[in-house]
Amino acid sequence: MVDDDPEQELRLQAIRLLTELKDNKIVPSLLRLATDNKTSNPLRQAAINAVVDIYAKPYGQQLAEIALDESSPIPLVVTALDALAILRTEEAKQAIEKRLDDPRTPLRAKAIDAYTQAFGEEAAIRVLPKLQDPDLSVQRAALSALTVIFDAANVKIRFKVMQALAATPDQRALPIYLTALLDENENIRDVSHSTLAMLGDSICSDLQTLHDRNELAAPVRRELTKVFSANSNFTFLLEKSTMGLEPASYVQYANDHGGDSNRGQQLFADPKGIGCIKGYLVGGVGTTNIGPDLRGIGAKYSRSELIRSVLEPSNRVLIDFEMVIVVTTDGVVHQGMISNQTSEKIELITPESKTIKILADEIELKKSNLSPMPNGLADGMTLQNFADIIAYLESLKQ
């Protein structure tokens, strides 16, 4: 049925069933399907994902060949790169690295993400030059990767990253500058301090939003008040958060309590549930995809990274989707993700999962590096709910 049934949906169902059974005997058939150019992309992608879910380690070479095949369509290569990032074998790393300089923008961006997952802090040297890529989406991918790298890197790499980001201050790198404010190394803290001061009012609205969403921890707010002590536009930093608990309380609780992954899955699946998980998908299942698919997120990132990703969605790894603020000629302000854009109009998906169509000649765009995902603290998320959600994300290994 997997190999030759004429009905695509039946073949997809068969792949899902066999994946759940973890039947190693089916892997060769799945690989034949994945490498068959006459097979539809959805089937080939499903076959690759199934191989990873069942047992992919012995088949890294075949997956690398798919990722490097110039006749492979972009969506298939992206799926193969994701699979290789999870494998982390030497052949997988080599295949991913070759795609870093691909002429096609989506593949360069995806290769940066996969390369960072596979190499960790070692990826910094190859990722830093991508900040100068002519395409904005590749630059964003590099910034997102460096945000992850920065936390885990040694002081030498952290300082190198900060020097590169300070050479041309970039509003989109705000997450890294904020993390660096509390770095154990004085030189890194000083570079961050001076760079934020240079950015000045250009980051004021972003900091205000982070403050309102309780994404600025108390120590960060204290450092920011020093940076902008002479600027009256930043007096909001002196205001105490109106929310009950500081982010540090959630971090401590999640570190001390494992959480219930089944309960976390229920919270995730509830469309009326906690704000931090609205809009995300897992393997294509979820509410509205204004956020990235979280399939395999538990295999890609550590528990500490997942904790920060939920608490600080504008600063962490789950935000490869850029928020756009749209102001119409009538003065109406909309914000969300661009789901479709032509020369005549754009379609915007709001954080409430509504789709808005706006004519191009009626809008003015101002891009922001903030995530459209709230962190859920404004919804009164309990400490136990938070631990359960982290447990669920951590369980998403495939």
N, C-alpha and C positions, 0 to 999 in steps of 0.2 A: 504493500500500500504506500509506503514511504517513497519507493523508487518510481512507481509507474502508474499510480491511480490518476485518471484524467482530471479529477476534481481537486482543485488546489486546496479548498477548505478542508476536505477530508484528509489530505496529506498533512496539512498543518496540525490538525487534531491528532493524527497518528504520531507526529513528532512530539507534540506536547505530552501525550500519554507515555510514550517510550522514555521521554526525558524524566518523567516522574518515577518510572520504574527503575531508572539508572541501569539500563541494560547495555553493558559494554559491547555486546555482539553487534549492536546496530550502528556503532560508530563508523565503520568502514562505509556503510551505505550512506550515512549522513555526509561523509567527506566527498563521496562521489557526487552527491546532490549539490554540495556547496561549490564544487569545481566545474559543474556542468553549465557552460555558457548558454545553453538552450533552455535552462530552467529559469523560472521567474525570480526576480530579486527577493520578494517576501519569503519564498521557500528556501532560497540559498542562505538568506540571513538567519532564518529560523534554524536551519541545519547547523550553521556555525555556532549559534548560541547553545544549541542542544549538545554539541560536542564538548563545549566548555563546561556545561552543567554536568555532563556524565563523566567524562575523563579525557581531558585534552592533552595532558603533558607529553605523551608519546608522539603527538601529532603536530608539534610546533612547526616543523618544517613545512607541512602541507598548508597550515594556516598562514605562515609567512609568505608562501608562494601566492596565495590568494590576495594577500595584502599588497604584494608587489606586482601583480599582474596588471599591465597597463590597459588591458581590455576590460578589466573589472569596473563596473559602474561605481560611482562615488559612495552611495549608501552601503554597498557590499564591502568596500575597502574600510569604511568607518567601522562596520561591525567586526571585521577581521582585526583591525587595530585595537579595538576594545578587548577582544579575546586575547591578543598577544600581550597586552598590558597586564592582564591577570596572570598569564603564564609566567612572565618575568624570566624566561630562559634567555640564554645568550643569543640564539638565533632570532628570538622574538625581539630582543632589544635592537639587533642590527637592522631588522626589517623596519621597525618603527623609525629608527634614525634616518633611514633613507627617505622617508616620506616628509621629513622636516623641511626639505627644500623643494617639495613638489610644486609645480607651477599652478596647481589648482588650490585656491584659497581654503575651501572647506577641509581639504586633506592636510594642509600645513597646520591649520588650527587644531584638528583632531590629533595629529601626530604630536603636537606640543603636550596636550593633555595625557596621551598614552605614554609618551616618553618620560614625563614627570612621575607617573604612577610606577613605571618600571625601574627608573633609575634613582628616584628620590632626590636627595640633595646634590648628587653628582650631575643632575640634569641642568643645574644652574648655568654652567659655562655655555651650553648649547642653546639654552632658552633666552639668555640675556640679549643676544643680538636680534632676536625676534621682536624686541620692543621697537626696532626701527623698520619693521616690515611695512611695505606701502599700504597694506590692507588693515583697516581698523579692527576687523574681527580677529585677525591673527595677533595684533597687538594686545587685544583684550584677553585672548587665550594665554599669551605669555604672562600678562599681569596676574591672571588667575593662578597660573602654575607657580609663579614666584611667591604668591601669597602662601601657598602650601609649603613650598620649599623653605621659605624664610624661617618658619617656626621650628623646623627639624634640623636646620643646617648648623654647622659649627660657626664660630665667631668670624672666621676668615671669609667664609662664603656670605654670611649675613652682611658683613661690612662691604663686600664687593657689590652685592645687590643694592645696598643703600647708596653707594657712590654712583652707581649707574642711574638710579632713580632720582638722585639729587642733581645730577648734571643737567637734566631737563625736567624740572618739576612738573608732575602730571597729576591732575585732579583724580584721574582714574586709579592712581596708586594709593589713594587715601588709606585703604585697609592696611597696607604694609607700613605706611608712615605711623599710623596709630599703634600698631603692634610694636614698632621700634621705639616708641616713646618710653616703654617700660623695659627695654632691653637691659640685660645685665652689664653690657659693655658701654662705658661712658661715651666713647667716640661715636658709636651707633646712635645713642640717644641724642647727642649733640647735632649730628647730621639731620636726624628726623626733626628736631626742634627748629633748626634754621630753614629746612625745606618747607615745613608747614607755615612758618612765618612768611616765606616768600609767596606761597599760594594765597595767603590772606583771605580776602573777602570771596574769592572764587569758590572756596569750600564751605562758606558760612551756611548756606542753605542745606548742604548735605549733612553737616554736623548738627544742625538744628533738627533735621529729620531723625538722625540716629539718636539724639538726645530724647526726642519725643517718643521714640519706639523703645527706649530703655536698652539700647544696644551699646551705650558707652558705659563701661565699668567705672566705678568711682575713682580708681587711681588714674585712669586715662583722662577723665574730666579734670582732675586736679592738675595734671600736666598741661592740658590744653589751656586752662586758665592762666598758666604762667606764660605760655606762648603768646596768647592774645590779651594779656593784661592791659595793654594800652589801647585796645580796640573795643569801642562800646558796642559794636555789632554782635559781640560774643558774650554778652552778659548773661544770656540764657544758660551758659555753662555753670553759673553759680546757683541756679535754681535746683532744688531737690526734686528728684523724680517723684511723680505722683503714684507710681506703682508700688505695690507692697514689698516685693523682694528684689534685691539686687541680683544681677546675673550670676555673681559669685556663689550665691546660695544654691542655685541650680547646678552649677559645676560641682560643688562639694557633695551635694546629694547624689548626683549621678555617679560620682567617683566612689561613693560609699555603698551604693545600692545597685544591684545588677538590673533590676527592672523585669517586667513581664512582657516578653516579645509578642505573645498572643494578644494581650491587652493593647499593646502599642499598635498592632495591626488594625485592631478595631477602631482605635482613635484615628488612625490614618484613613481608614475607609469611610468614616463618617463625614458626609459632605457639609454637615453643619458643625463640624468639630473645630478643633483648635487651629488658629490662624496660621501657625508656622508650617502646617502640612497641606493646606488647601492649595490646589493647583499642581501638585507634584504627581507624577505617575510612577508606577513600579511595573516594569515589563508591559507598558502600554495601558495598564489599568489604573484608574484614578478619576479625578473630577475633570478639570480642564487643564490642558498642558501649557500653562504659562510659566511653569518651571521645568527643569530638566527631569528626565527619567532616572529614577534612583536604582534601577536594576543593577545589582552587583556592587552597590556602594559600600557594603560591609567588607568586601574583599579589597576594595581600593584604598580605604582610609582607616586610620586608627580610631579607637573609641574617643580619644581626646579631640581629634579633628572633627568627628561627628558631633560631639557636644558643642563645640564652638560654631559649627555650621548651622545648628538649629538656633543657638542663642544670638548669633551674629550673621544672619543670612546675607547682609550686604558686604560682609568682609571675608566670607569663607568660600569653600569649594562648591557649594551647591548653587552658585549664582552665575553660571555661565550665560545667563540670559540678562540682557541689559534693559533697565527701565527707561522709558522714554516719556517725557512730559510734552504734551501737545497743547498749544494755545491756539484757539481758533480766532478768526477775524472778529467774532462777536465777543471775544474776551473769555470764552468758556475754557476751562482747563481740564484736560483728561490726562491720565497717566496709566501706563501698563506696558505690555509687550507688543511689538509689531509682529503680527502673524502673517500679514501679506502686504506687499507694497508694490505699486506700479507708478508710472508717471502721472496717472490721473487721480489716484486715491491711495489711502492706506487703511488697513484694518487693524484695530488695536484691541487686544484682550486685556481687560482691566483686572486688578487683583480680586474683584468680585466675580470673575469669570464671565463677564459680559463682553460681547463683541460690538465695537463701535466702528462705523465706516465714516471716514472724513475725506472730503475732496482735497487734493493736493494744494490747490490754489487758495484754500481757506485756512491753512495751518502754518504755524511756525514751530519748528522742532527744537527742543533743548534736551540733549542727552544727559543722562546722569549715570554714574556707576553704582547706584544703589539698587538693591534687589527689590523686585515687586513683592517678595514674600515677607510678611510680617513675622516676628519671632514668636508670637503667641503669648507673650507676657501680658500684653494689653488685654487678652481674653481671660486673664486670671488663671493661667495654666498652673496646675498644682505641681509640687515637687515630684510626686509619684507618677503623674501623667508624663512628666518630662523624662524620668528614668525609663518608663515603659516605651516611649517613643525611641529613645536611644537604643534600647534593647532590640526593638524591631529593626531599626536601620542597621544595627550591627549584625543582625541575622541574615541580611540580604547579601549573601556571599556569592550568589550566582544570578 
